[in-house]
Amino acid sequence: MELTDTQKIFLNNAAKRSFRDMADQDYLTARICFKNNLPFQFLWMSQQAIEKYIKCILIFNRIPVKNIGHDLVAGIKKINDIPYIKLDLSDKSIYFIEYLNDQGPNRYFQKVMYTNGFEIITLDRTVWELRRYCRLLNYQLKTPKGELIDMLEVELRKIEHSRNVPPHKYKITDGYLEKR
């Protein structure tokens, strides 16, 4: 079923406000937990942030998120199944996502918890690498003459070129972190 323009606007707004903005807040909370030596809470909030960034990407690209639950690896697989997205994650970020997939939900001490001490650095990297995709990519603009211009390639090039921008200088329009 094709979405109406109004439905697309509502869905994009939900992706931004309910997922990307909340993920940004979970990310900030995870950093506070790390700095206050709260490792279980740090891992859980990190897991929550990454999960919401993943779901944000999927929603912006009209992929259902219903059956993912807290499985970060399943979410990444769904993103990788989107034909026009080549998810550009470093090996460290992929490993960290797998680590969070295992350790994040461990808030009830079901298994041994471990940290290596540098998780905050890897969290920052992973958030930056994922967050670049947390916006509408596949859309069209209408020119004054009524012609439609596909913006997908432009948006994908922006993501590709973002690798050359220091993470602290990269900005998402109307992003929660950018407003801080």
N, C-alpha and C positions, 0 to 999 in steps of 0.2 A: 504494500500500500504506500503510495506516494504521500509525503507530508505536505500540508499546506504551508504557505509562507509564514503564517502566524504560528503554526505548530513548530516550524523550524526555529523561529525566534525564541519560543518558550523553551525548546530543548537546548538550544545554545546557551540560554540564560541559566538553565539548570546545571549544565556542564560547568559553566564558569563559577556560579555562586555556590552550588551544593558540592561540587567536587574540587575544582582547582583552588578556590578561595579557602575551603575547609582544609584541603591538603596543605596549603601554605601555613595555615594556623597549626595544624598537627606537626609540621616540620619545625616551626618555631618552638613549639612545646617540647619536641624531642631534643632540640638543642639545649633548652633550659634544663631538662632532665639530665642530659649528659654532663653538663657543667656542675650540676648539684649531686653527682655520683648516685644517680638513680637508674641503674642499668636495666632493670626489668621494664620500668616505665619508658626509658629511652627506646628500647627495642620495640615495645608495643606502639608507641607514638610514631616511630620511624616506619613501622610496618603499615600503620594506618595512613600515613602521608603517601607512601609509595602506592598503596592500593588505590587511593583516591586519584592520584595523578594518572595511573593506568586506566581507571574507569573514565576519567575525564577525556582522555585521548580516544577511547572507544566510543563514548557518547558523541563527541564532536564528529566522529567518522561514521555515525549511525550503526554501530555494532552493538547488539544487546549485551548487557553486563549481568543479566539475571542469574546465570548459573556459575559465576566465578567465585562468589563468596569471598573468602580471604586469601584465595590461592593466587599469589603474585605471579608465579611461573605460568599458570594457565592464562592469566591476563596478558602477560608479555607474548605468549604464543598467539593469542587472538590478535594482538597488534601486528605481529609479524605476518599474520595471514592477510592483512589488508594489502592488496596488490600494489598500491602506489606509495606505500610507506616502507622505507628501508630504515628501520630503527637503528640509529647510530649510538650504541652504548659501548663503553669501554669494557674490557674483560673484568676490571675491578668492580664496575657497577653491576654487571651480570652476576658476579660472585656474591656481591652484597645483597642483591635482590633474592638470590637463592638462600643466603644466610638468614635474611629477615623472614623469608617464607618458613624457615625451620624454627627460628628463635623468637620471632615477633609474637606469635600466638602462645608462647610458653609462659604466660603471665600467671598461671596457676601451678607452676613448678612441676609439670608432668615429666620433665626430663632435665638433665643437667644444663644449666645456662653457662655460656662462656662468652667472653669478649676478648678482643685482642688489644684494645686501647686506642686504636686509630679510627674507630667506627664513625666518629663525627666528621672526619675528613672525607671518608667514603660516602657518608650520607650526603654531604654537601655536593660532591661530584655527581652522585646518582640523581639527586633532585634537579641539578642544573641540566643534566643530559636528558632526563625525561620531560621536564617542564617545557622545554623548547617546542614540544609537540602538542602541548595543552592549549590549543586554540583551533579555530576553524581553519581548515586547510583547503577543502574541496568546495569552492563556491564560485559564483559568477558575479561580475559587475556589469551593469548596463550603462553603455555610453549615452551621451545626449542624443545620438542618432538612433538609439534603440538597439544597437548591436550588443551582444553578450560576449564578455571576455572571461575565459576560464582563468582562474587565479591559482590553481593547484601548483603549477610549475613555479610560479613566482614565490609562493609560500614555501615550497620544498627547497628552493634555492636559498631563501632566507635562513632556513634551518641549517642547511649545509654551510653557509657562510658564517653562521654563529660560532662555529668551531674556532674561528680566527678572532673572536671577541673575548676578552677576559670575562669570566663568568660574572664578576661583580658589576660589569658594565652592560651586560645583556638585559634587555627590558622587554617585558610582555605588556602590550597596551592594556591598561586598566587592570593590571595584576595586583593582587593583594600585597605581595611583598614589595612591589614597586611604590606603593602608597605609604610605606613605613619610613 
